[in-house]
Structures are given as C-alpha cells and as structure tokens.
Amino acid sequence: MRIKNCPTNFLNWRGLRPAFLLLLGAVLLFVAAAPAAAQKDKKKKKDAPADATPIIPLSDEQQIDYLISEMMGAWQVGDIEKLHKDYADDVSVVNGGWAPPVIGWPSYVAQYQQQRARLQQVRMDRTNTYIKVSGTVGWACYQWDFSGTVDGQPSTAQGQTTLIMEKRNGRWVIVHNHTSLVQASQPAVPASTPPTAQPQPNKPASS
C-alpha cells in the first residue's frame, strides 16, 4: 500500500519512532539510576570510618586506671549513674574512722549523697598509683590530696585509698574501697567518701 502526499521525513520518523522511544527510555532509566547509585556510594563513604586504623585494646591495668579516674570524676560531679557503673552492687566500703563498714551499693549511695551535698569546689589530685592484676582480680592503691569547701568552710585533707576490683562479664568493677584519712584541717572531708581526682598527664582522661 502506498501512502500519498506524505513527506519523506515523516515516513522516516514513523520508522525510527520505536527505536527513539527505546533510546529515550534507556536515558531516563540511566538518569533515574544515577542519583540512586550516587546516594548509595555516598552512604558507603559515610558509613566507612574516617580512620581505618585498628583500635588497640587497653590492658587490664590500663582499664583499671581508667576506671579509677572515671569513678573519681563521677564522684566529683555527683553522677550517680556513672558511679554505679563502676561499683559492684555488693561493694563494701571502709573508712579511716571508727565505724562499721558500709555494705552494698544502696547503703553506700545513701551515705555518698548525704556527704556530697556538704561539699563544693572540690579538687582532688591522685598520685603514686600502683595497680596489680591477677586473673579476674585486681587491686590498686594511691595517695590523694583534697581541697574544697565543706559545710561552707575551706578544707584540705590528704589520705590513701586501696581498691579491690573484679572482672565481671568482661568489665572491671570495684568490690571493695578502703579509704584512710592521713591528715586534714578542720572541718575535714568525710573519710568514708572516695576522693575525686583530676586526670594525671600519664593517665587515661576521665569521661
């Protein structure tokens, strides 16, 4: 059948139209897929760590040293939740005074809150820390130097603390705290209260 009065270019367009639509569809598909691919690639780059250097795990001694700094920092700011993370529920606490030991976290935190309310502008420096680990048990002793305000009055004190820790569920916790007051001005910081510390230059910084 012959088509009359039909321009040649129109006939050519009718023949090329299916191929053009197919090409147009492929272009649109590519354009639609490109942003998705770019977004996926961007997500991969975002999820990838900035520094792929492997993290070297801390030794048990370093973990305990960090624990002490963290505990002292929590004590200083009154962070009960973080303090509890570092103390075992069955902790025992002994002070340098003539008083029975405090047994268990609930008893300890009750005394801590009463004593902490009396202190302001607390500063505690920790020195001469010694840490020893044997299996899942560790202990540490250190000297501390306290200055601050107790009941509205300037106060200073010095003492020593010995901590016993156990590794439970892969994490070190304090199971015993023995703090002794060596000397102090009046009024003295309560000896049963574990001291706080500022990070030492060669120690892991507290959180």
NUTORKOL-283415 format. One record per residue (C-alpha): residue number from 1; residue in one letter; x, y, z. Coordinates in steps of 0.25 Angstrom, whole numbers, always signed. Example, Ala and Ser with C-alpha at 12.3 -4.5 7.8 and 13.67 -1.06 7.14 Angstrom:
! NUTORKOL-283415
+-----+--------+-------+-------+-------+
: num : residu :    px :    py :    pz :
+-----+--------+-------+-------+-------+
:   1 :      A :   +49 :   -18 :   +31 :
:   2 :      S :   +55 :    -4 :   +29 :
+-----+--------+-------+-------+-------+
***
This chain:
! NUTORKOL-283415
+-----+--------+-------+-------+-------+
: num : residu :    px :    py :    pz :
+-----+--------+-------+-------+-------+
:   1 :      M :    +0 :    +0 :    +0 :
:   2 :      R :    +5 :   +13 :    -4 :
:   3 :      I :    +3 :   +26 :    +4 :
:   4 :      K :    +1 :   +38 :    -4 :
:   5 :      N :    +5 :   +52 :    +0 :
:   6 :      C :   +13 :   +48 :   +12 :
:   7 :      P :   +27 :   +55 :   +14 :
:   8 :      T :   +39 :   +46 :   +13 :
:   9 :      N :   +44 :   +51 :   +27 :
:  10 :      F :   +30 :   +47 :   +33 :
:  11 :      L :   +31 :   +33 :   +28 :
:  12 :      N :   +45 :   +32 :   +33 :
:  13 :      W :   +41 :   +37 :   +47 :
:  14 :      R :   +30 :   +26 :   +47 :
:  15 :      G :   +41 :   +16 :   +45 :
:  16 :      L :   +50 :   +22 :   +55 :
:  17 :      R :   +40 :   +25 :   +66 :
:  18 :      P :   +41 :   +11 :   +73 :
:  19 :      A :   +56 :   +12 :   +73 :
:  20 :      F :   +55 :   +26 :   +78 :
:  21 :      L :   +46 :   +23 :   +89 :
:  22 :      L :   +54 :   +11 :   +93 :
:  23 :      L :   +66 :   +20 :   +94 :
:  24 :      L :   +59 :   +31 :  +102 :
:  25 :      G :   +54 :   +20 :  +112 :
:  26 :      A :   +69 :   +16 :  +114 :
:  27 :      V :   +73 :   +30 :  +116 :
:  28 :      L :   +62 :   +33 :  +126 :
:  29 :      L :   +66 :   +20 :  +133 :
:  30 :      F :   +80 :   +24 :  +134 :
:  31 :      V :   +77 :   +37 :  +139 :
:  32 :      A :   +68 :   +31 :  +150 :
:  33 :      A :   +78 :   +21 :  +154 :
:  34 :      A :   +90 :   +31 :  +155 :
:  35 :      P :   +85 :   +38 :  +167 :
:  36 :      A :   +82 :   +25 :  +174 :
:  37 :      A :   +95 :   +20 :  +171 :
:  38 :      A :  +102 :   +33 :  +176 :
:  39 :      Q :   +94 :   +33 :  +188 :
:  40 :      K :   +97 :   +18 :  +191 :
:  41 :      D :  +112 :   +21 :  +189 :
:  42 :      K :  +111 :   +34 :  +198 :
:  43 :      K :  +105 :   +25 :  +209 :
:  44 :      K :  +116 :   +15 :  +208 :
:  45 :      K :  +126 :   +26 :  +209 :
:  46 :      K :  +118 :   +32 :  +221 :
:  47 :      D :  +117 :   +18 :  +228 :
:  48 :      A :  +132 :   +16 :  +226 :
:  49 :      P :  +141 :   +20 :  +238 :
:  50 :      A :  +149 :   +33 :  +236 :
:  51 :      D :  +161 :   +25 :  +241 :
:  52 :      A :  +162 :   +11 :  +238 :
:  53 :      T :  +174 :    +9 :  +248 :
:  54 :      P :  +171 :    -3 :  +257 :
:  55 :      I :  +168 :    +1 :  +272 :
:  56 :      I :  +178 :    -5 :  +281 :
:  57 :      P :  +170 :   -11 :  +293 :
:  58 :      L :  +175 :    -6 :  +307 :
:  59 :      S :  +182 :   -15 :  +316 :
:  60 :      D :  +175 :   -19 :  +329 :
:  61 :      E :  +184 :   -10 :  +337 :
:  62 :      Q :  +180 :    +2 :  +328 :
:  63 :      Q :  +165 :    -2 :  +329 :
:  64 :      I :  +166 :    -1 :  +344 :
:  65 :      D :  +174 :   +12 :  +343 :
:  66 :      Y :  +163 :   +18 :  +334 :
:  67 :      L :  +152 :   +12 :  +344 :
:  68 :      I :  +158 :   +20 :  +356 :
:  69 :      S :  +159 :   +33 :  +348 :
:  70 :      E :  +144 :   +31 :  +343 :
:  71 :      M :  +140 :   +27 :  +357 :
:  72 :      M :  +146 :   +39 :  +363 :
:  73 :      G :  +141 :   +48 :  +352 :
:  74 :      A :  +127 :   +43 :  +355 :
:  75 :      W :  +128 :   +45 :  +370 :
:  76 :      Q :  +133 :   +60 :  +368 :
:  77 :      V :  +121 :   +64 :  +359 :
:  78 :      G :  +110 :   +55 :  +366 :
:  79 :      D :  +108 :   +46 :  +355 :
:  80 :      I :  +101 :   +34 :  +362 :
:  81 :      E :   +98 :   +26 :  +349 :
:  82 :      K :  +113 :   +26 :  +345 :
:  83 :      L :  +117 :   +24 :  +359 :
:  84 :      H :  +108 :   +11 :  +360 :
:  85 :      K :  +114 :    +6 :  +347 :
:  86 :      D :  +128 :    +6 :  +354 :
:  87 :      Y :  +123 :    +0 :  +367 :
:  88 :      A :  +118 :   -14 :  +369 :
:  89 :      D :  +104 :   -16 :  +375 :
:  90 :      D :  +111 :   -24 :  +387 :
:  91 :      V :  +122 :   -14 :  +389 :
:  92 :      S :  +128 :   -12 :  +403 :
:  93 :      V :  +133 :    +2 :  +407 :
:  94 :      V :  +142 :    +4 :  +419 :
:  95 :      N :  +147 :   +18 :  +424 :
:  96 :      G :  +158 :   +22 :  +434 :
:  97 :      G :  +149 :   +25 :  +445 :
:  98 :      W :  +143 :   +16 :  +456 :
:  99 :      A :  +131 :   +12 :  +448 :
: 100 :      P :  +125 :    -1 :  +443 :
: 101 :      P :  +127 :    -4 :  +428 :
: 102 :      V :  +117 :    +0 :  +418 :
: 103 :      I :  +111 :   -12 :  +411 :
: 104 :      G :  +104 :   -11 :  +398 :
: 105 :      W :  +102 :    -1 :  +387 :
: 106 :      P :   +89 :    +5 :  +393 :
: 107 :      S :   +95 :    +7 :  +407 :
: 108 :      Y :  +107 :   +13 :  +400 :
: 109 :      V :  +100 :   +23 :  +391 :
: 110 :      A :   +91 :   +28 :  +402 :
: 111 :      Q :  +103 :   +32 :  +410 :
: 112 :      Y :  +110 :   +37 :  +398 :
: 113 :      Q :   +98 :   +47 :  +394 :
: 114 :      Q :   +98 :   +52 :  +409 :
: 115 :      Q :  +113 :   +55 :  +409 :
: 116 :      R :  +114 :   +60 :  +395 :
: 117 :      A :  +103 :   +71 :  +398 :
: 118 :      R :  +113 :   +77 :  +408 :
: 119 :      L :  +124 :   +79 :  +398 :
: 120 :      Q :  +126 :   +90 :  +388 :
: 121 :      Q :  +138 :   +94 :  +379 :
: 122 :      V :  +144 :   +80 :  +380 :
: 123 :      R :  +158 :   +77 :  +375 :
: 124 :      M :  +166 :   +64 :  +377 :
: 125 :      D :  +179 :   +61 :  +372 :
: 126 :      R :  +183 :   +46 :  +371 :
: 127 :      T :  +198 :   +42 :  +371 :
: 128 :      N :  +206 :   +29 :  +373 :
: 129 :      T :  +196 :   +20 :  +367 :
: 130 :      Y :  +200 :    +5 :  +368 :
: 131 :      I :  +192 :    -6 :  +361 :
: 132 :      K :  +193 :   -21 :  +361 :
: 133 :      V :  +185 :   -31 :  +353 :
: 134 :      S :  +184 :   -46 :  +356 :
: 135 :      G :  +174 :   -53 :  +347 :
: 136 :      T :  +160 :   -47 :  +349 :
: 137 :      V :  +164 :   -40 :  +362 :
: 138 :      G :  +171 :   -27 :  +362 :
: 139 :      W :  +175 :   -16 :  +373 :
: 140 :      A :  +180 :    -2 :  +373 :
: 141 :      C :  +186 :    +7 :  +384 :
: 142 :      Y :  +188 :   +22 :  +382 :
: 143 :      Q :  +190 :   +35 :  +390 :
: 144 :      W :  +181 :   +47 :  +389 :
: 145 :      D :  +181 :   +62 :  +392 :
: 146 :      F :  +168 :   +68 :  +395 :
: 147 :      S :  +164 :   +83 :  +395 :
: 148 :      G :  +150 :   +89 :  +395 :
: 149 :      T :  +139 :   +95 :  +403 :
: 150 :      V :  +132 :   +86 :  +414 :
: 151 :      D :  +119 :   +92 :  +420 :
: 152 :      G :  +123 :  +106 :  +415 :
: 153 :      Q :  +137 :  +105 :  +421 :
: 154 :      P :  +150 :  +103 :  +413 :
: 155 :      S :  +156 :   +90 :  +416 :
: 156 :      T :  +168 :   +81 :  +412 :
: 157 :      A :  +172 :   +67 :  +414 :
: 158 :      Q :  +181 :   +56 :  +410 :
: 159 :      G :  +179 :   +41 :  +410 :
: 160 :      Q :  +181 :   +28 :  +403 :
: 161 :      T :  +171 :   +18 :  +397 :
: 162 :      T :  +172 :    +4 :  +393 :
: 163 :      L :  +162 :    -2 :  +383 :
: 164 :      I :  +159 :   -17 :  +380 :
: 165 :      M :  +153 :   -20 :  +367 :
: 166 :      E :  +147 :   -32 :  +360 :
: 167 :      K :  +145 :   -34 :  +345 :
: 168 :      R :  +131 :   -38 :  +343 :
: 169 :      N :  +124 :   -40 :  +330 :
: 170 :      G :  +137 :   -35 :  +323 :
: 171 :      R :  +137 :   -22 :  +331 :
: 172 :      W :  +145 :   -17 :  +344 :
: 173 :      V :  +136 :   -13 :  +356 :
: 174 :      I :  +140 :    -8 :  +370 :
: 175 :      V :  +136 :   -18 :  +380 :
: 176 :      H :  +144 :   -12 :  +392 :
: 177 :      N :  +148 :    +2 :  +395 :
: 178 :      H :  +157 :    +5 :  +407 :
: 179 :      T :  +160 :   +20 :  +409 :
: 180 :      S :  +168 :   +25 :  +421 :
: 181 :      L :  +170 :   +40 :  +424 :
: 182 :      V :  +185 :   +43 :  +428 :
: 183 :      Q :  +183 :   +58 :  +432 :
: 184 :      A :  +173 :   +69 :  +430 :
: 185 :      S :  +169 :   +83 :  +434 :
: 186 :      Q :  +156 :   +85 :  +441 :
: 187 :      P :  +146 :   +83 :  +436 :
: 188 :      A :  +151 :   +70 :  +429 :
: 189 :      V :  +145 :   +63 :  +417 :
: 190 :      P :  +138 :   +51 :  +422 :
: 191 :      A :  +148 :   +39 :  +421 :
: 192 :      S :  +137 :   +29 :  +416 :
: 193 :      T :  +135 :   +37 :  +403 :
: 194 :      P :  +144 :   +32 :  +392 :
: 195 :      P :  +152 :   +44 :  +387 :
: 196 :      T :  +151 :   +50 :  +373 :
: 197 :      A :  +163 :   +53 :  +364 :
: 198 :      Q :  +168 :   +61 :  +353 :
: 199 :      P :  +174 :   +53 :  +341 :
: 200 :      Q :  +189 :   +51 :  +342 :
: 201 :      P :  +197 :   +54 :  +330 :
: 202 :      N :  +201 :   +40 :  +328 :
: 203 :      K :  +187 :   +34 :  +331 :
: 204 :      P :  +175 :   +32 :  +322 :
: 205 :      A :  +166 :   +44 :  +323 :
: 206 :      S :  +153 :   +42 :  +331 :
: 207 :      S :  +139 :   +43 :  +323 :
+-----+--------+-------+-------+-------+
***
